[in-house]
Amino acid sequence: MLLARFAPVGSQRYEKLAQAAKSFYKIKEWFPAQLFGIWTIFVAGMASGKAQTDSVYFWDWSDWKIGLLGIVAITLLIQFLGFKKKYLPVGNINTSYKSIGYHLILSYVLFGIGFLLFNTISITNAILYVSTYLAIYLIHTKKFDKSEKIILSQYDKNIKTGIAIVLLVITGIIGYAIDDPILSTGAIVSVPFFVVLLLGRHNRHLERARFYPIFIFAMFVVSREAWFLIPLLLLFFILRSYNYLRYQRIYPTFGVTNDQS
């Protein structure tokens, strides 16, 4: 991380930047990490809707204005109705029926809005993308022990991971059948992370299974909607810099913590 080299923890430069970062404490509230998945499901809806009339379109910039307007509106909605008023408790991630229901409805609505911007809604596509969202969501409900090294409840982990694998395999096969490369390729590339998690016990497998599938699907969406890379990078570096300066923690990250064998 360049910022860590420029301002290592304990240096005067770090202390000055850390003090400045305190005035931006609202950043974490306005830009939660959940936005990676939320933005991606919306832009995936845009890409899926446009692909109904042009299945081979690639690296398109033409709709960046409506796309950016959409993710700004979604961010504001999540802020005021979600984290402020708790009408959309997207920050509450667990396996209760209420929490799962909120996230399924949210993902379906966001995908549908993106799709409807360019085409008549496809129930099949919506169900497939929401199933992918659910598969990744289930993995985010898993917890570590206090040492953050071992995953709590192997049985629970195996059940959730098994369901996630089944969902991804099904969506991948159907995605291939309906000629949706984001679904088919994204699912196939993501499945190995879940298989390793199913067979493993260490938290590094869980951390990878949480982050990389979101990154994979986001990058496949970017291959269609090229402009989407810019807000993703901005969110990534804003959260990464803020967490480093406020908490001495590099997050989000492609690495994993406690990465012992």
N, C-alpha and C positions, 0 to 999 in steps of 0.2 A: 504494500500500500504506500503510495507516494507521500501521502500526508504523514504517515508514521515515520518516514525517513526525514521529511522536512521538519517535523516537530515531534521528536521522540518524547515519550512520557517522562516527566520530570525536568525537562528542559524549560528555560524561560520562555521560549517561543510557544511551547505547548501550553504553559500556564496562561499566557496572554490570550491564546486562541480559545482555551477552555473557558475563560472568563467571558469572552465574547459570545461563546456558544450558549451560555446560560440564558442570555436574553432571547434565545430562539427556542425556549422550552416547549412552545406550542407546536413545533415542527413534528414531534412524535405523534401528537394528537391529530394534526391535519394530514399527515402522511404515514399512516400505519403500514406495516409490511404486508398486510392483507390486500393492499391495493394492487400488488403484482397479479394475484389471481383474479381479482375483480375486474381490473382493466382488461386482462387477457381474455376473459370470457366474453366481454362486450365486443372487443375488436375481432375476436373469433367469429362472432355473429355477423359482423360486417363482412369479413372475408368469405364466410359460408354463403351469405346472401348474394354477394357478387359472383361467386363461383358457380351459381346456378345458371348463369347466362354465359360465363366465360371460365370454363373449368381449368384453363391453363394460365390464367393471368398470374403475374409474378412481379415482385418488387415495385409495387404501384405507389405513387405519391399523390395521385389526383384527388383523393378524398381526405387529405390531411386536415383540412379546416373543420369539416364536420366530425372527423374522428377526435381531434383535440377538444372541440367544443363538447363532445359527448363525454370524454373522460373527465373534463373539468366539472361538468354538471353532475356526473356520478360522484366525484370526490366531494363536492359541496353537499350533495344529498346524504352521502354516508356520514359526513361530518355532523350535519345538523340533526338528521333523523336517527343516525346510528350511534355514534359515540357521545353525542350531546344529550339527546332526548331518550335514547335507548329504545326507540320504536323499531329500529333495525339493528339488533345487537350483533353486528358482524364480528365484533371482537370476542364474543363468547363462543369458543370452539370446544365443544364436547359432544358426547354421543347421546345426549338427551333428545327425545323426539322433537322438542321445541326448537333446539338449536339446529338440528339437521333440517327440520322443516323450513326454518328461516333461510338457511343457506341454499337449499334446493330451490325455493321460490325466488330468492335473489338471483341466483345463477340463471334460472330459466327466463326471468324477466329481462335481465341484462343481455343475454344472448338473443332473446326475441326482439328487443329494441334494435340491436345492431343489425339483425337479419332484416327486419322490416324497413330499415332505411333504404334497402336496395331490392327487396323482393318480398313476395308473399311467404309468410312463415311456413317452414317445413317442420312438422311435428317430429319426424324421424331424426332430422339433424339436431333439433333442440334436445331430444331425449338422450342422444348419443353424447353430446357435449356436456350436458348436465351430469350424465353418468361418469364421465371423465373427471369432472369437478368433484363429484362425490368420492371417487376413488382416492384422489389426493387429499381431500378433506379428512377422510377417515384416518389417514396416517398422521395428520396433524393433531389428532386427539390423543395420541400416545404420550405417556409421561416417562421421565427418568426417575431413578432413585436420587437421594440427596447428593450423592457423589457425582451425579450426571454422567456416570459411566455405564450403568446397566439399565436396560429397559425394564420397567415394572410390569409384572403380569405377562409372562410369555404366552399363556393361553389366549389372553385378550389380544395381544399383539398378533398372534398367528391367525386368529379369526378375522380381524380387521384387514390384515395384509392379504389373506386369502381372498376375501371379498373384493379388495382393490384389484388384485391380479385378474380375477374372473371378469370384472367390469372392464378392465383395460383390454384384455384379450378379445372380449366380445365386441367392444367398440372398434378395436383395430381391424377385426375381420369384416365387420359391417362397413366400416369406413372405407376399406379397400373395395368392397363390393359396390359401393355407391360412388366410387372415384373421388374420395375426399382425402387428399394426401396429408393434411394436417392431422386428422384423426388417426389414419392408419399408421403413418410413419411415427407420429408423436407417441402413440400407444406402444408400438413395438420397441422403440428406443427407450421408453420409460420402464417397461416391464422388468428388465434385469435388476434395476434398483430395488424393486419390490421383492423379487425372488431372493436376492441377497439378504434383504431384511427378514424375510420369512425363515431363512436358514440360520441367520446370525442372531446375536444377542447383545452385542455392544452398541452403544449409542451412536457411534459413527455411521452405522448402517441406517439408523433412523434419520439422522441429520441429512444424509445424502438423499434418502427417499423423500424427505420433505421439500428440499430445495430444488434438486435437479429436474424432476418432472415438470415443475412449474416453469423453470428456465427453458426446458426443451420445448414445451408447447408454446411458450411465448416466442421463442426464436422461429418456430415454424409459422406462427402467425405473422411475425415480422417478414418472413420470406414472401408473404402476400402483400401485407401493408407495411411498406418499408418505413414510413414516417413514425410508426409505433416504436421503433428502436430508440428514438430521442427521448420521449417521456420515460421509458423504462430505464435508460441510462441515468437520467436526471434523478429519478426516484432512488435508484441504486446508490449513487454517489452522495446524495443528500443524507440518506439514512446512515450510510457507512461513515461519513465524516462526522455527523452529529453523534452517533454512538461512540465513536472513538474519542472525541473531545469531551463528552459528558461522562462516559462510563468506562473509558479505556478498553472498549470492546469493539473489535472489528466485525461488524454485522450490518447488512447481510454479507455472506462470504461464500466462496466456492470451496473453501477448506472446511475442515471439521475440527472440533475441539477434542482434547483427550484422545488423540488419534494413535493410541498404542495398539499393538497387535495382541 
